[in-house]
Amino acid sequence: MSTLEQSVETASPQWRTVFQRFRDQHPHWFLLLAMMLVALLMMDFSTWLVLTVSGAAMGAMLFLMASGMTLTFGLMNVLNLAHGAFISLGAYAGATVLLFWLNDQAAASSLWLNLASVVPALVFALLVASVMGLVFEKLVIKPVYGDHLKQILVTVGGSIILMQLIEVVWGGNEIPVPRPEAFSGAVVIAGIAVEKYRLLAVVLGLLVYGLMTWIIERTRVGILIRAGVEDREMVEVQGYHVRLLFLGVFVAGSALAGLGGAMWAMYEELITAHMGDELMISVVVVIILGGLGSVKGCFFGAILVGLINLYVGFLEPRLAAVATVGLMVAVLMWRPQGLIPVIRV
């Protein structure tokens, strides 16, 4: 056997080992890169780049909406099926600012005036969802801690009530939400047009993901919350109020749902009272796909869902409706615990 043949036979097992190790230790990166590569091989580069940025933007907004539910389930073990109602509430709160309170700024042709309407809209959506989350936790969630069956029943009922309240305040008809001019249209990058709003969504999603990860893993509050999940009595003995920490987590989760709803309203430019319920399918898929309770898994799961929706929608539109669920089934057959098997954050 020649020296070259011996080198090839020696290198082949090494590459196979590296590949398998990367696949097993970093399944989220492996699946993301594999999906992007396969899509690139099936279309021209410019189309692939536009779809990838658009899919990442859609995934970033799904992450904003799903991350709140990931927090409440992963840290508090609370299954809140009214999460979709908070998404709708945030969408309507943000639309109220854009359409009625700061309509002149939103309709102006100035970037700074547009920002002066969009930022308050997002902040107001956060505040409204936070306040409603505080009330919801005290009235609905607090009596059913530790009982998933009761949580399902009462949160579904609470969702129906919230949807009806939205229709009472804003009406049951669809409401168009024109996107501010500065965030409409596209920006040309290397000769390829990419929508401005999608770039904004990607940046905001990355910022929220980084902030959440930092708070949970690096701050004293995050350490106390995680310690309270593992051993509540020990934390309370040290003089900390775990109940208040958990309340803060639920409020933060509701606020993130509201923020995601407001972003989605400007993305779709049309809102309905039941839009949150329609998005809950994608939200639940993202949470299961990434791994229950994992913020990192939620982020990668959301990006994967956003990408596969657009890739499949372009290549074979008839399969777009089942692409998301098909991805979840395929991943669970490969890794039943999800991409990042973390029950607690």
N, C-alpha and C positions, 0 to 999 in steps of 0.2 A: 504493500500500500504506500502510495506516495505521501510526501509530507503535507501537500495541499489537501488531500483527501482526509488525512488524519486531523488537520486543523478544522475542516468543515464539520466533521463528525463531532469534534470536541466542542465547537462553538454552538452547534445546533441545540444540544441539551441546555447549554447555559442561557441562550436566548429564550428557550421555552420556559426555563425556570424563572427568569426575570419577568416574562410576560404573565405567567401564572401568579407570581407574587404581586405584581402591580394590580392585576384583576381582583385578587382576593383582598388585598390590603386597602386599595383605593377604588372600590367598585363604582363610586359616584363619578370620579374622573374618567375611569375606563368607559363607562356607558356614555358619558357626555361626548368624549372624543370619538368613540366609535360611531355614534349617531351623526355627528358633524361630518366625519370622513365619508361615511356611506352616502350621505346627502350630497356632498361635494362631487362624488363620483357619478351622480345621476343628473347633474345639471351644470350649467356654466357658472363660472366664478362670480360674476356680478349678481346673478340671480341668487346664488347661494349666500352671498354676503348680505344682501338686502333682507332675505328671509331669516338669516341668523340674527341680525340686529333686531328685526321686528319680533322674532320669537323670544329673544332675550328680554325685550321690553314687556311683552305679554307675561313672561315668566316672572319678571320683577314685580309686576302688579299683583299677580297671583300670590307671590311670596308675601307681599304686604298684607293681603287678606288672610292667607293661611297661617302666617306666623303667630297671629293672636290666638288662634285655636290651638296651635302647637304649644304655646306657653301655658294656656289654661289646662290642657290635658297633661302635658309633660311635667309641669311643676305642681299642679294642684289635683291631678287625677279627676278633673271635672270634664264630662262630655257635654259640651254646650252646643246643642243643635239649633239654637237661636242665633248662632253666629252670622248667618246670612242676613238676618234682620238688621244687624248692626252695620253690615256692608251697605244695605239699602239706605239706612238712616244717614250714614256718612255721605253717600252720593247726593241725597236730597239736601243735606245741610250745606255741602259745598256748592251745589247748584243755586241755592238761595242767595249766597253771597255773590256769585258770578252774574246771576240774572237780575237780581233786584237791588241789592245793597251797593255793589260796586260795578254796576253795569257799564258806566262810562269808561272806567279804567280798563275793564275787560275788552271793550270794543275799540279802544284806542289803538293806534299803530305804533306806539312806543313800547319798547321792551320793558322799561322800568315801570310804566303804568300797568302793563299786563302783569308783571310780577307783583305789583301792589294790589292786584285783585286775586291772583292765584294763591299766593302765600296765605293771606287771610282766609281764603276759602278752605285750604287744607287745614289750617289751624282751627277754624270753626268746626270742621268735620271731626277733628280730633276731640275737641272739647265736648261737643254734643254727644258723641259716642261714649266718651269717658263718663259723663254725668249719667247717661242712661245705663251704662254698665254698672256704675255704683249702685243705682236704684235696683237694677235687675239682680245683682248679687245678693243684696240684703233681703229682697222680697221673694226671690225664686230659688237662687242657688244655695243660700245659707242653710235652709232646712233639709237639704238632700245631699249634703257632703257624704261621700263614702258609699253611696248607693247609685250605681250606674243606671239601673232600670228606672228608678224614680227621676233621675236626671234627664233621661231621654223623654219621659212623659211630660215633665213640667217645662222643659225648655222648648219642646215642640209647641206646647200650649202658649208659652210666653212669646214664641216667634209669631204665632197667629195674631196675638194681641198687638204686638209691635207693628206688624204689617197693616193691621186695621187702623192703628193710630196714624201711621204714615198717610194712608188714604184719607183719613179725616182732615189732617192738616194740609196736605198738598194736593189732594184729589186723586182719583184713580186713573186718570189719563196719562199717556206717555208725555214726557216733557223733554223737548230738545235742549241740549246744553252746548251751544257753539263754543268751540275752542278759541281762546284768545289768539289774536292774529300773530303775535310773536312766536307762538308755539305751533302754528299751522305751517303747512308747506314742508319743504325738505332742505337739507343742507347737502352740498356736494362734497364727497370725500373720495379723492383719487378717481374722479370721474364717475362716481356712483352716488345716486341720490338716496339719502336716508332721512326719514321723517324726524323733524326736530323733537316732537313730543315723545317719540319712542326713545330717543337718546336721553331725554330728561327722565323718563321712567327707569331706564337702566341705572343712571347715576343715583337716583333717589333710592332704588332698591338696594344697591350696593352700600350706600350710606347707612340705611336702616339695619341691614344685615351686620355690618361692622359694629354699629353701636350696640345692637342686641348682644352680639358675641362678647364685646368688651364688658358690658354691664354684668352679664351672667357669669363670666369666667374670671374677670379681673377686679371687680369692685367688691366692697364689703357687703353691700346689699345683696349682690348676686350670691356671694358665699353663704350669707345667712339664709337666703331662700332655699338654696340647695341643701343646706344643713337641716333646715326645718322639714324638708321633704323626707330626709333620711331618718331623723330622730327629733321629732317635734318637742318632746318633753325636755330633752337635754338643752335645746335652744331656749326654751321658755325658762328653764332654771337659771340660765345666764342673764335673765332680765329682759329678753327681747320678746316683742309681741308678734308671734308667728301669724296670728289672725290678721293683723294689719298688713303684714307682708303679703299674705295670700290675697287679701283684698286689693292691694296695689297691683299684683300680677293680673288679676281679672280685669281691673280697670284698664291696665296697659294693653291687654289683649283686645278689649273692646275698642280702644282708641285706634289700634292698628287696623282693625276691621273697617272703622270709619275712614281712616286715611286711604286705605286701599279702595274703598267705595268711591271716594271723591276723585281719585286718580282714574278709576275705571269710567266714571261718568264723562270725563273729558276725553277719554280714549274712544268710547263708543259714541259720544255726543248725543246720547239718548238714554233716559232713565225711566224705569217703571218701579212700582212698589215691590214687585216680586223678583227683581233682578238679582237680589242676594240669594234667594232660593235656587235660582238657575245656576248661579256660580258655585253653589255649595258642592255640586258634584265634582267639579274640578278641584275645589279646596280639599275635600276629603281624599280624593285620589292623590293629591300632592302630599298630604300628611302620611298616608299609608305607604306611598312609594318611597319617601325619604326615610321612614322609620319613625314610629310613634314617639313623640316627645323630643325629637332632635331638631334643633333650629338649623344646624348645618344641613341635615338631610332635607329639611323643608325647603331650604334655599335651592339646593341642587334639584330636588324633585320638581319645584316650580319651573326652573329653567328648562328641564327636560320636557315637561308638559307643554310649555310654550313653544319650544322648538318643534316637537313632533306634530303639533297641531298645524303649524305652517308648512313644514316640509311635506307632510302627507296631503294637506289641502292643495298644495301646488302640484304634486306628482299624480295624485289620484283623489280628486275631490269627493268621490263617492265613499271613500273610506275615512274621511276626516272625522265623521261623527263618532267612529268607534276607535280611533287611534289612541286616545288618552286611556280608555279602559283597557285596550289591548296592551299598551305599554305596562300598565299596572299589573295585569295578569302575568305577562312575560317575566317581569322583575320578581314577582312573588313566587313564581315557579323556580326561579334561579336562587333567590334569597328570600325565604318566607318572612324573615324579620324586617325586610326593607333594606335599602342601600346602606344606611348607617344604623346598625342595630343598637340604638340607645333609647331606652324607655324614659329615662330621666335626662334632662339637659345637663 
